[in-house]
């Protein structure tokens, strides 16, 4: 499996509700017909939350995630203006082994 990481900074969110860590992966799974799935989250760099997702194709999966965050508000947040998305062909890749694809 390949890796997608969504970086969320609560300080930049309109509604920094921790429900986002559950609601966003569930919505991504629904939106992508389970081709992208939850693989956990952790706090990095202080309060920044890194959400790991797994998929067979990180490039294609990340494009669907970007499409979703541009189209929908999640827990009253416009994530298209606040998240960073990174990808890697490695399974469960660390942040340092990923490349940023969003925002471009």
C-alpha positions as CSV (number, residue, x, y, z in Angstrom):
1,X,0.0,0.0,0.0
2,X,1.0,3.6,-0.6
3,X,0.7,6.6,1.8
4,X,-1.2,9.8,1.8
5,X,-0.7,12.2,4.8
6,X,-3.0,15.1,5.5
7,X,-1.5,17.7,7.8
8,X,-4.0,19.8,9.8
9,X,-3.0,22.8,11.9
10,X,-5.9,23.4,14.4
11,X,-4.8,27.0,14.8
12,X,-5.7,27.6,11.1
13,X,-9.2,25.9,11.3
14,X,-12.5,27.7,11.6
15,X,-13.8,25.0,13.9
16,X,-10.8,23.1,15.5
17,X,-13.0,20.2,16.7
18,X,-11.2,16.9,17.3
19,X,-14.1,15.2,15.6
20,X,-12.3,16.1,12.4
21,X,-9.8,13.3,13.1
22,X,-12.7,10.8,12.8
23,X,-15.1,12.5,10.4
24,X,-12.5,13.3,7.7
25,X,-11.2,9.7,7.2
26,X,-14.8,8.3,7.2
27,X,-15.9,10.8,4.6
28,X,-12.7,10.1,2.5
29,X,-13.5,6.4,2.6
30,X,-17.1,7.0,1.5
31,X,-16.1,9.5,-1.2
32,X,-13.4,7.2,-2.7
33,X,-15.4,4.0,-2.5
34,X,-12.9,2.7,0.1
35,X,-10.0,3.0,-2.3
36,X,-8.4,5.3,0.3
37,X,-8.7,4.2,3.9
38,X,-7.8,5.5,7.4
39,X,-4.4,4.4,8.8
40,X,-4.3,6.5,12.0
41,X,-3.2,9.9,13.1
42,X,-0.6,11.5,15.4
43,X,0.4,14.9,16.6
44,X,3.6,16.3,15.0
45,X,5.2,19.7,15.4
46,X,3.3,20.6,18.6
47,X,-0.4,20.8,17.8
48,X,-0.3,19.9,14.1
49,X,-2.2,16.6,13.4
50,X,-0.9,14.2,10.7
51,X,-3.5,11.9,9.4
52,X,-2.2,8.8,7.6
53,X,-4.2,7.2,4.8
54,X,-3.4,4.1,2.8
55,X,-4.2,3.3,-0.8
56,X,-3.0,1.3,-3.8
57,X,-2.2,4.5,-5.8
58,X,-1.2,7.6,-3.7
59,X,-1.3,10.0,-6.7
60,X,-4.8,9.0,-7.8
61,X,-6.1,8.7,-4.2
62,X,-4.7,12.1,-3.2
63,X,-6.4,13.7,-6.2
64,X,-9.7,12.4,-5.0
65,X,-9.0,13.7,-1.5
66,X,-8.2,17.1,-2.9
67,X,-11.4,17.0,-5.0
68,X,-13.4,16.2,-1.8
69,X,-11.9,19.0,0.4
70,X,-12.5,21.5,-2.4
71,X,-16.1,20.4,-2.7
72,X,-17.2,19.9,0.9
73,X,-16.8,21.5,4.3
74,X,-15.9,18.9,6.9
75,X,-17.0,19.6,10.5
76,X,-17.6,23.2,9.5
77,X,-14.1,23.7,8.0
78,X,-13.0,24.7,4.6
79,X,-10.0,22.4,4.5
80,X,-9.0,23.4,1.0
81,X,-7.4,26.6,2.6
82,X,-5.8,25.0,5.6
83,X,-4.4,21.5,4.9
84,X,-1.2,20.2,3.4
85,X,-1.2,16.8,1.6
86,X,1.8,14.7,1.1
87,X,2.2,11.3,-0.6
88,X,4.7,8.4,-0.8
89,X,4.8,5.1,-2.7
90,X,6.0,3.5,0.6
91,X,3.7,1.8,3.0
92,X,3.1,3.8,6.3
93,X,5.8,6.3,5.2
94,X,7.2,8.8,7.6
95,X,6.6,12.5,6.8
96,X,10.2,13.0,5.8
97,X,9.9,10.3,3.1
98,X,6.8,12.0,1.5
99,X,6.5,14.8,-1.0
100,X,4.1,17.6,-0.7
101,X,1.5,17.8,-3.5
102,X,-1.0,20.2,-2.0
103,X,-1.2,23.1,-2.0
104,X,0.8,23.2,-5.2
